[in-house]
Each structure stands twice: as C-alpha cells, then as structure tokens.
Amino acid sequence: MLHSFHIFNRKGDLLFYKEWARAPRSAKAMADDHKLMFGFLFSLKQLVNKMAPRGSGGGLHACSTSTYKLHYFETASGLRFVLCTGLAAGDLRETLRRLYADIYVETLTKNPLHRLDEPITCKSFEQAVDAFFASLQQGQG
C-alpha cells in the first residue's frame, strides 16, 4: 500500500508531493508535514552516516515505524525521493532509482521548460508518476 511520495531538493524545498488515502488537511498542516519529513530525513541520514563503520558504503535506504515504511533514494545532485508505504513492502531502492532515471530524467531534466529547484508542475511528469505507481500497486496486488 502506498501512502505518500515526496521529492525534495538538496536545500529541503519540496518539489513534488503525491499522497494516497489520507484525510484532507489544511495547507499549513501539509507544509508543516513536509518540513518535518525533510528534517527527519536530514537528521536520520546524519545519524546513519556517523554510526556506519568506516568504508562500509552504507547509508540511509529505509526505515520503519509500527505503521509504515519509509524508502529513501538520494541522487548525486542531492534530489531526495521519499516513498512511504505499508510495512509489507520490500526494498524499493531500485524502484525509486528507476523512477528517477526513467521518469524524472526523461520528462524533466530533458525538458527545456523545466527549471531545476522549482516545484514540479509538468503534467506529463505527474501522469507518468501516477502510471508508474499504479503499475507498482497492480504488481503487488
């Protein structure tokens, strides 16, 4: 089950957000949620990097609570893809990498009208993300 999907830039600005099956909230509550999510990721990534053994090449890929699982993928340019799912979801690193390479790069990076570090308003990107996640849910259902 998919809960939410965020894309942040390296500064913590929210570039894209999609959610499924969540109660409506005010714009302020949503903005606060996004800030909390980025702060959580930033802090957790710092902790993971400090605790990892030298040369392990490890990093933050996922974490779980009693109600959801958070999947994390960061690009070399500092884009952060965050997918919250149900607990039963497996490792989705490759899925997020594919979403970046096949959808983000193809529909946005190669789009001369898209400006990096600005919120994503491209309809073809949103449609491709919707189709990608719909196929992901069908594959699990």
C-alpha positions in Angstrom: 0.0 0.0 0.0 1.3 3.4 -0.9 0.9 6.4 1.5 2.8 9.3 0.1 5.7 10.3 -2.2 7.9 13.4 -1.8 10.7 14.8 -3.9 13.0 17.4 -2.1 15.9 19.3 -3.5 19.2 19.5 -1.6 18.1 22.6 0.3 14.9 20.9 1.6 12.5 22.6 -0.7 9.5 20.4 -1.6 9.5 19.9 -5.4 6.7 17.4 -5.7 4.2 15.6 -3.5 1.6 12.9 -4.0 -0.5 11.1 -1.4 -3.0 8.3 -1.4 -5.8 7.5 1.1 -5.1 10.3 3.6 -7.6 12.6 5.3 -7.7 16.2 3.9 -5.6 18.7 5.8 -5.0 22.4 5.7 -2.2 23.9 3.6 -0.4 24.9 6.7 -0.6 21.4 8.2 0.7 20.0 4.9 3.6 22.5 4.8 4.5 21.6 8.4 4.4 17.9 7.5 6.8 18.4 4.6 9.2 20.4 6.8 9.1 17.6 9.5 9.7 15.0 6.9 12.8 16.7 5.5 14.1 17.5 9.0 13.6 13.8 10.0 15.4 12.6 6.9 18.3 15.1 7.3 18.8 14.1 11.0 18.4 10.4 10.4 20.9 10.5 7.5 23.4 12.3 9.7 22.9 9.7 12.4 23.3 6.7 10.0 26.4 8.2 8.5 28.0 8.7 11.9 27.2 5.2 13.1 28.2 3.3 9.9 31.5 1.5 10.1 34.3 3.2 8.1 34.3 2.2 4.5 31.0 0.3 4.7 29.5 2.4 1.9 26.3 2.2 3.9 23.7 4.9 4.1 20.0 5.6 4.7 17.8 3.4 2.4 14.7 2.7 4.5 13.3 2.9 8.0 10.1 1.6 9.6 7.7 2.5 12.3 4.9 0.4 13.7 2.5 1.7 10.9 4.6 2.5 7.8 7.9 2.0 6.0 9.8 5.0 4.5 12.0 4.3 1.4 14.8 6.8 0.6 16.8 7.4 -2.6 19.2 10.3 -3.0 20.8 11.3 -6.3 24.3 12.6 -6.8 22.8 16.1 -7.3 21.1 16.0 -4.0 17.5 15.2 -5.1 15.7 13.2 -2.4 13.0 10.8 -3.3 10.9 9.5 -0.4 8.2 6.9 -0.6 6.0 5.9 2.4 4.4 2.5 2.1 2.8 -0.1 4.2 5.0 -2.4 6.3 4.8 -5.3 3.9 6.7 -3.5 1.1 10.1 -4.9 0.4 13.3 -3.0 -0.6 12.2 -0.2 -3.0 15.6 1.4 -3.7 15.7 0.1 -7.2 12.1 1.2 -7.8 13.0 4.8 -6.7 16.1 4.7 -8.8 14.1 3.6 -11.9 11.5 6.4 -11.2 14.4 8.9 -11.1 16.1 7.6 -14.3 13.1 6.7 -16.4 10.6 9.4 -15.4 12.4 12.3 -13.7 15.3 12.5 -16.1 13.2 11.8 -19.2 10.3 14.2 -18.5 12.0 17.0 -16.6 15.8 17.0 -17.0 15.4 16.8 -20.7 12.6 19.4 -20.8 13.9 22.8 -21.7 10.9 24.5 -20.0 11.6 22.9 -16.6 13.7 24.9 -14.1 15.7 22.9 -11.6 14.9 23.5 -7.9 11.4 24.8 -8.7 8.2 23.0 -7.8 7.3 20.4 -10.5 4.2 21.5 -12.4 4.8 19.4 -15.6 1.6 17.4 -16.3 3.5 14.7 -18.2 5.7 14.1 -15.2 2.6 13.8 -12.9 0.9 11.5 -15.3 4.0 9.3 -15.6 4.4 9.1 -11.8 0.7 8.2 -11.5 1.1 5.4 -14.1 4.3 4.2 -12.5 2.8 3.9 -9.0 -0.4 2.4 -10.4 1.6 -0.4 -12.1 3.6 -0.8 -8.9 0.4 -1.4 -6.9 -1.0 -3.8 -9.5 2.2 -5.8 -9.4 1.8 -6.1 -5.6 -1.9 -6.7 -5.6 
